[in-house]
Amino acid sequence: MKVLVAVKRVVDYNVKVRVKADQSGIELANVKMAMNPFDEIAVEEAVRLKEAGIATEVIAVSCGVTACQEQLRTALALGADRAILVETDAAQAAELQSLAVAKLLKAVCDKEQPGLVVLGKQAIDDDANQTGQMLAALLGWPQATFASQVVIADGKATVTREIDGGLETLAIRLPAVVTTDLRLNEPRYATLPNIMKAKKKPMDVLKPAELGVDIAPRLTTLRVVEPAKRQAGVKVADVAELVAKLKNEAKVI
Amino acid sequence: MSILVIAEHDHAALKAATLNTVAAAAQLGAQLGTEIHVLVAGANCAAVAQAAAVLAGVARVKLADAPLYAEQTAENLAALIVANAGGYTHIIGPATTFGKNLLPRVAALLDVAQISEICGIESPDTFIRPIYAGNALATVKSADAVKVITVRTTAFDAVGQGGSAAVENIAAGPDLGLTQLVGRELTKSARPELGAAKVIVSGGRGLASGENFHKLLEPLADKLNAALGASRAAVDAGFVPNDYQVGQTGKIVAPQLYIAIGISGAIQHLAGMKDSKVIVAINKDPDAPIFQVADYGLVGDLFQLVPELTAAL
């Protein structure tokens, strides 16, 4: 069974983002970019399925500018077998929204016929948490989101999901879409020999038009602003002062 | 045209998040001058429909009561919602794991965008939502005929009662048979729900073990009738289960009082609690980032300070 894994290029999670002065978006010039952390978990899970003899091939897919090849090379260094970039220009990439990405991924799935697609549950830039669910809908496949455990056997996936009240385990028919939560696994680091090997692995580049997908945005971002800053308060000397403040000043107890 | 709210419930009662979602719908309803309908899909859930019918502002409840909705799978629910989407300008659910799982599937089937976790409504097609872990707020305008939305529940005050909507039975959709529930391990607690608690006592890595977490924080939470929360570090370390996690990828909370104990204050944690009314931080590191958002900071050894605080209340 082929496993397809989706990878997004985002601002590195260690970067403190700044809003542009003209409120048009986030400052991205000279900012360190990286693979979305939830997608690293997705790649790791796919590679483990291959190591366990369940996946026959792991294909990493990204949608966006040419530079997304960096993140695809990372996926290849982590153990993916080949990569596909659905390439857009910078203006399109800036407004490449979840529905459009889901349609592009669906078109790739139609060609590749994977038995499982693994995606991060959300990207840490737009925090949308949509693409996996949308892809499952477009394919008419079952979905198991926010996975903390995935077991594949007998043509189905048994997936434990992190939900608000605790955990839920679903048995879903394959092919299916799984999105990863934080505790699914701990991604490995790419070793130098694997980084070198990754440079020789195949990478196909496609255009949205070749896949017959309209990627026009449905949402227009009117402005992006910083939220109101919370003022730091005071340090209290001891428990007695804290209790007094909570009772008399804040009046919350 | 009307607005459709997707009810989250456990077949016996509405989840609190539904009340916040109806509140967001009411803002839209006031702007558009249209009715709010609530869809209740479940199994033997007539009581839920009755509870939805008395919510303030609700004009009609649509009830799909059938065994195939017992497990609340996204596949079957989405198919039902899409079949009943005609006549609605907005389809709205809570930004809980239930809503986040379901609404994008609905949006894709309708070939429209989904707008995630809105925290403000500027007009019927323009919404404010947090991005980058709440470090920025984006105002987005939708060009779609139907707006499919999830609502950040802490941004909208729950509606009360006072309505008297009619309950209309609707036909169940198909059972797609794609998904089967194997089991659920739900945390049982007499404490208030994290998302709806007025006071939250939250613990981090500083507690050093699950045993300490419970031994120190539970008596304090008991005194305050508080819910217990945790940082990602505490969950990753196995002190408490995942459903305790507050943060960008966990629960978003905004209680009257949030007490952060042994939590350094990583950005992704602050994203989940910085809208709390009053924040108290107890941490031995005076430079911990949590003190930059805390109204009251207490620097010191939590193993000594927390029992002292519990005793003083």
Interface residues (C-beta under 8 A of the other chain):
Chain A: V11 K16 V17 V19 I26 Q97 S98 L99 A102 K121 Q122 I124 D125 D126 D127 A128 N129 Q130 T131 G132 Q133 M134 L135 A136 A137 L138 W141 P142 Q143 A144 T145 F146 S148 T158 R161 E162 I163 D164 G165 G166 L167 E168 T169 L170 A171 I172 R173 A176 D181 L182 R183 R218 L219 T220 T221 L222 R223 V224 V225 E226 P227 R230 A232 G233 V234 K235 V236 D238 V239 A240 L242 V243 K245 L246 A250 V252 I253
Chain B: T73 A74 E75 A78 T96 T97 F98 K100 N101 L102 L103 P104 R105 V106 A107 A108 L109 D111 V112 A113 Q114 I115 S116 E117 T126 P130 I131 Y132 A133 G134 N135 A136 L137 A138 T139 V140 K141 S142 A143 D144 G177 L178 T179 Q180 L181 V182 G183 R184 E185 L186 T187 G195 V199 L224 R232 V235 D236 P241 N242 D243 Q248 T249 K251 Q256 L257 I267 K274 K277 V278 I279 V280 P286 F291 Q292 V293 A294 D295 Y296 G297 L298 V299 L305 E308 L309 A312 L313
